[in-house]
Amino acid sequence: MDIVSEGLVSKVVVEEDRVTIYVAFARNTPVHPFAMAVNWPLQARIVRDMVKVLEDKLGYFEIVDDTSLQRYYPLDDEEEV
């Protein structure tokens, strides 16, 4: 699936030395513990695929939720994918 056509990429900000990609994960996830638990592996897979495609094409980039502002990528050193 094309995540842009599906509305999951809400905004892309290009600055001089970085790109920030805003995704609409929190906004499109029902606020129910079960729905959140089911969606988390899908969101993690989408982020991994985005990184795989973009890491050689862009310099520094971030993937950030447009509602919660949670940063999905890059991960802090102590976090795992």
N, C-alpha and C positions, 0 to 999 in steps of 0.2 A: 504494500500500500504506500501511497505517496503521502507523507505526513503533512506536507504543506497543503495539498488539496483537501485533506481530511480536517484541516483547521487546527492542527496541533502546534504549528509554528505560528505564533501570533505577531512576532516582531523580530527584526534583525537590526542590530545597531553596529555600524562599522565605524570604528575610530581609527586613529592613526596607526596604532600598534596592536589592536585587539578587535575581536568581533564578539558580540554578545548575542546569543540566540535565545529568545524567550519562547518557552513552550507552555501550552495550556493544559498541563496535567491536572493540577488541583481543581481548576475550574470545571473540567470535564469528568471528574470522579465523584460519584454520589457520596454524600457524607454518611457513610454507614461502614462500620468496621469490616464487615465481610467484603464489601465492594472495594474498599481500600486495600485489603489483603490480596484480593484477586488481581487488582490492577498493578500493584507494585512490581511483580516480575515482568509484566508487559512494558511498563515504563522503563525499567532498568534495561531491558532488551533494546528498546528504541534508542536510549542514550548510548548504549554500547555500539549499535549500528551507526549512529550519527558520528560518533568519534572515529570509528573505523573508516568511514567514507571521507571525513573532513580533516583528519589529523595531518595528512600529507599535502593538503591543498591550502590550509590556512596556517598562519603563525599561531599566536596565542588566541584561544577562543574559550568562551564559557557557555554553558547551557544552564539556563536559569528558569525557574517556574515563574510565569507572569503574574500569578496571584499571591503565592506564599513567599516568593523571592528565594526559595530554596535553591541552592546551587547544586546541580547534578554533576557537573564536570567543569574544571578538573577537580578531582577528589583531593581532599587533604591527605597527607602522608599516612596518617593512622587509619584512614578509611579504606575499605575494600570495595571492588566493583560488585 
